[in-house]
Amino acid sequence: MSSHEPLVPPAVDAIARMRLTDKVAIVTGGTRGIGLAIATTLARAGANVVISSRKVEHVDAVVKLLRDEGLTVVGIPAHMGKATDAHELAARTVEHFDGIDIIVNNAATNPIFGPLQQTSDDAFEKIFGVNVKGPLELCRAAHSVMAERGGGSIVNIASIGGVSPEAGLGLYSVSKAALISLTKVMAQEWGADGIRANAICPGLIKTKFSQALWQDAHIANQVLGHQPIRRIGAPDDVAGLALFLASDAASYCTGGVYMVDGGYLT
């Protein structure tokens, strides 16, 4: 007589749980690169997506592009370095879609490449204002709305530099370490409200933001020589994980820090 348990199919369809039908998502920095890939993926999965970025013309262009595909998106320009903009973004999202279920904090800045000694006070304020305070303010503004809807998902786009500081990126790496810690605090404090928070740490991804790195043959070869998957990442490599973490398929995942780096930190 076999000691194996009888085969039983899963009680819940994991594929169906990846669908975001009628969910409301905000994606900051959503007009290019990783942010655009995530916004597009969430919208294709059925979410009503708010695309936000600083420049109105960029927001309008992306909204038109995605609406032409038949997706439900609106654009709300916002500067994530300004707390008032972050709070207005949350409020206007509720006006448009009557709620918030998902927040993807992707907007980031790094106005300086160099050592700490060369980092000005102004650069410090900009880096931490956009990369850390912006996500905090947006999520605080949306907290009560998400809680009233039974919870939701926060996905913070950090960096492998937040886990292992990258040469020349100085305070940018420090800000991403702070964002990872903020993610864990959100997970601890808001889990009882049904709100999950997770961080994604991309490695070298081919975007305009990281162009100075992947266009430098020496840097690119150094990175690729160190990682098992020997190619530069694409924004879609991050978007798939973001979809999972945003969806009910990840309902038991919170406080996690996930690498999308080709194995660079392995």
C-alpha positions as CSV (number, residue, x, y, z in Angstrom):
1,M,0.0,0.0,0.0
2,S,1.5,3.4,-1.0
3,S,2.4,5.8,1.7
4,H,2.1,8.7,-0.7
5,E,-0.8,11.2,-0.2
6,P,-3.3,11.1,-3.0
7,L,-2.8,13.6,-5.8
8,V,-5.1,16.6,-5.3
9,P,-5.1,19.5,-7.8
10,P,-4.6,23.0,-6.3
11,A,-7.7,24.4,-4.8
12,V,-7.0,27.9,-6.2
13,D,-6.1,28.7,-9.8
14,A,-2.8,30.6,-9.4
15,I,-3.0,31.9,-13.0
16,A,-6.4,33.4,-12.3
17,R,-5.0,35.1,-9.1
18,M,-2.5,36.9,-11.3
19,R,-5.4,38.8,-12.9
20,L,-5.9,42.4,-11.7
21,T,-9.4,43.0,-13.0
22,D,-11.0,46.1,-11.4
23,K,-7.9,46.7,-9.3
24,V,-6.6,50.3,-9.2
25,A,-2.8,50.8,-9.5
26,I,-0.5,53.8,-9.3
27,V,2.9,53.6,-11.0
28,T,5.3,56.5,-10.3
29,G,8.0,57.1,-12.8
30,G,5.7,55.3,-15.2
31,T,6.6,56.9,-18.5
32,R,9.8,55.1,-19.4
33,G,12.0,52.1,-18.7
34,I,11.0,49.9,-15.8
35,G,8.1,52.1,-14.8
36,L,6.5,52.0,-18.3
37,A,7.0,48.2,-18.5
38,I,5.3,47.7,-15.1
39,A,2.4,50.1,-15.9
40,T,1.8,48.4,-19.2
41,T,1.9,44.9,-17.7
42,L,-0.5,45.8,-14.9
43,A,-2.9,47.4,-17.3
44,R,-2.8,44.3,-19.6
45,A,-3.5,42.2,-16.5
46,G,-6.8,44.1,-16.1
47,A,-5.9,46.9,-13.7
48,N,-7.0,50.5,-14.0
49,V,-3.6,52.2,-14.0
50,V,-2.6,55.7,-13.0
51,I,0.6,56.7,-14.7
52,S,2.6,59.4,-13.0
53,S,5.8,61.3,-13.8
54,R,7.0,64.8,-13.5
55,K,6.6,66.0,-17.1
56,V,3.0,66.4,-18.4
57,E,4.0,65.8,-22.0
58,H,5.6,62.5,-21.2
59,V,2.6,61.4,-19.2
60,D,0.2,62.4,-22.0
61,A,2.2,60.5,-24.6
62,V,2.2,57.3,-22.7
63,V,-1.4,57.5,-21.8
64,K,-2.3,57.9,-25.5
65,L,-0.1,55.0,-26.4
66,L,-1.7,52.6,-23.9
67,R,-5.3,53.8,-24.5
68,D,-4.7,53.1,-28.2
69,E,-4.1,49.5,-27.1
70,G,-7.5,49.6,-25.4
71,L,-6.1,49.7,-21.8
72,T,-7.7,51.7,-19.0
73,V,-5.1,54.3,-17.9
74,V,-5.1,57.9,-16.8
75,G,-2.2,60.2,-16.3
76,I,-1.5,62.4,-13.2
77,P,1.7,64.4,-13.3
78,A,3.5,64.6,-9.9
79,H,6.9,65.4,-8.6
80,M,7.7,62.7,-6.0
81,G,10.1,64.9,-4.3
82,K,7.2,67.1,-3.1
83,A,5.0,65.7,-0.4
84,T,2.0,67.8,-1.6
85,D,2.3,66.2,-5.1
86,A,2.4,62.7,-3.5
87,H,-0.8,63.4,-1.5
88,E,-2.5,65.0,-4.4
89,L,-1.6,62.0,-6.6
90,A,-3.4,59.7,-4.1
91,A,-6.4,62.0,-3.8
92,R,-6.8,62.4,-7.6
93,T,-6.5,58.6,-8.1
94,V,-9.4,58.1,-5.7
95,E,-11.4,60.7,-7.6
96,H,-10.8,58.9,-10.9
97,F,-11.2,55.3,-9.8
98,D,-12.8,55.4,-6.4
99,G,-10.0,53.6,-4.6
100,I,-6.4,52.4,-4.6
101,D,-5.2,48.8,-4.4
102,I,-1.7,48.8,-5.7
103,I,1.2,51.3,-5.5
104,V,4.4,50.8,-7.4
105,N,7.0,53.3,-6.2
106,N,9.4,53.4,-9.2
107,A,10.3,57.1,-9.5
108,A,13.9,57.7,-8.6
109,T,16.7,60.2,-9.1
110,N,20.5,60.2,-8.9
111,P,21.9,63.6,-9.8
112,I,25.5,62.7,-9.1
113,F,27.9,59.9,-9.9
114,G,30.9,60.0,-7.6
115,P,32.1,59.6,-4.0
116,L,30.5,60.9,-0.9
117,Q,32.9,63.8,-0.5
118,Q,31.6,65.2,-3.8
119,T,27.9,65.0,-2.9
120,S,26.4,68.4,-2.2
121,D,23.6,69.0,0.3
122,D,21.3,69.8,-2.6
123,A,22.0,66.4,-4.2
124,F,21.4,64.7,-0.8
125,E,18.0,66.4,-0.4
126,K,17.0,65.5,-4.0
127,I,18.0,61.8,-3.7
128,F,16.3,61.2,-0.4
129,G,13.3,63.4,-1.2
130,V,12.4,61.4,-4.3
131,N,13.8,57.9,-3.5
132,V,12.6,57.6,0.1
133,K,10.3,60.4,1.3
134,G,8.2,60.3,-1.9
135,P,7.3,56.6,-1.5
136,L,6.6,57.2,2.2
137,E,4.3,60.1,1.6
138,L,2.4,58.5,-1.2
139,C,1.8,55.3,0.8
140,R,0.8,57.2,3.9
141,A,-1.7,59.2,1.9
142,A,-3.1,56.0,0.4
143,H,-3.0,53.9,3.6
144,S,-6.6,54.5,4.8
145,V,-8.0,54.1,1.4
146,M,-6.3,50.7,0.8
147,A,-7.2,49.5,4.3
148,E,-10.9,50.4,3.8
149,R,-10.9,48.2,0.6
150,G,-9.5,45.3,2.6
151,G,-5.8,45.8,1.9
152,G,-3.6,46.0,-1.1
153,S,0.0,45.7,-2.4
154,I,2.9,48.1,-2.3
155,V,5.9,47.3,-4.6
156,N,8.9,49.5,-4.0
157,I,11.6,49.5,-6.8
158,A,14.9,49.6,-4.9
159,S,18.3,48.4,-6.3
160,I,20.9,45.8,-5.7
161,G,22.9,48.8,-4.6
162,G,20.6,48.9,-1.6
163,V,21.9,45.5,-0.6
164,S,25.5,45.8,-1.7
165,P,26.7,49.4,-2.3
166,E,27.8,50.0,-5.9
167,A,31.0,51.9,-6.6
168,G,30.3,55.5,-7.6
169,L,26.7,55.5,-6.7
170,G,27.2,56.7,-3.2
171,L,24.1,58.1,-1.7
172,Y,21.9,56.5,-4.3
173,S,22.8,53.2,-2.8
174,V,22.2,54.5,0.7
175,S,18.7,55.8,-0.4
176,K,17.8,52.4,-1.8
177,A,18.9,50.7,1.4
178,A,16.6,53.1,3.2
179,L,13.8,52.2,0.8
180,I,14.3,48.5,1.5
181,S,14.1,49.1,5.3
182,L,11.0,51.3,4.8
183,T,9.5,48.4,2.9
184,K,10.0,46.1,5.8
185,V,8.6,48.6,8.3
186,M,5.5,49.0,6.1
187,A,5.1,45.3,6.0
188,Q,5.3,45.0,9.7
189,E,3.1,47.9,10.6
190,W,0.4,47.6,7.9
191,G,0.1,43.8,7.6
192,A,-2.9,43.8,10.0
193,D,-4.6,46.1,7.6
194,G,-4.2,43.7,4.8
195,I,-1.5,45.8,3.1
196,R,1.5,43.9,1.8
197,A,4.8,45.6,1.0
198,N,7.7,44.1,-1.0
199,A,10.9,45.5,-2.6
200,I,12.3,44.6,-6.0
201,C,16.1,45.1,-6.5
202,P,17.0,45.4,-10.1
203,G,20.6,44.9,-11.2
204,L,21.9,46.4,-14.5
205,I,18.7,46.9,-16.6
206,K,18.9,48.5,-20.0
207,T,17.1,51.8,-19.4
208,K,17.8,55.5,-20.0
209,F,18.3,55.9,-16.3
210,S,21.2,53.4,-16.3
211,Q,22.5,54.4,-19.7
212,A,25.9,55.7,-18.4
213,L,26.6,52.2,-17.0
214,W,25.5,49.8,-19.7
215,Q,26.9,52.0,-22.5
216,D,30.4,51.9,-20.8
217,A,31.9,48.7,-22.3
218,H,34.3,48.3,-19.3
219,I,31.5,48.5,-16.7
220,A,29.1,46.3,-18.7
221,N,31.7,43.6,-19.3
222,Q,32.6,43.7,-15.6
223,V,29.0,43.2,-14.6
224,L,28.3,40.4,-17.1
225,G,31.5,38.6,-16.2
226,H,30.3,38.5,-12.6
227,Q,26.8,37.2,-13.1
228,P,25.5,33.7,-14.2
229,I,23.0,35.1,-16.7
230,R,25.3,36.9,-19.1
231,R,23.1,39.5,-20.5
232,I,21.9,43.0,-19.5
233,G,18.4,42.9,-18.1
234,A,15.4,44.4,-19.7
235,P,12.5,46.3,-18.1
236,D,10.1,43.4,-18.8
237,D,12.3,41.2,-16.6
238,V,11.3,43.4,-13.6
239,A,7.6,43.9,-14.7
240,G,6.8,40.2,-14.4
241,L,7.9,40.1,-10.8
242,A,6.0,43.3,-10.1
243,L,2.8,41.8,-11.5
244,F,3.2,38.7,-9.2
245,L,3.8,40.9,-6.1
246,A,0.9,43.2,-7.0
247,S,-1.5,40.3,-7.5
248,D,-3.4,38.0,-5.1
249,A,-1.0,35.2,-6.2
250,A,1.5,36.8,-3.8
251,S,-1.0,37.1,-1.0
252,Y,1.4,35.4,1.5
253,C,4.4,37.5,0.5
254,T,5.3,40.6,2.5
255,G,8.5,42.2,3.7
256,G,10.4,40.5,0.9
257,V,13.4,41.7,-1.0
258,Y,13.6,40.2,-4.4
259,M,16.6,40.4,-6.8
260,V,16.3,40.8,-10.5
261,D,20.0,40.9,-11.3
262,G,20.9,37.9,-13.4
263,G,22.5,36.4,-10.3
264,Y,24.9,39.2,-9.8
265,L,24.7,39.0,-6.0
266,T,24.7,35.3,-5.9
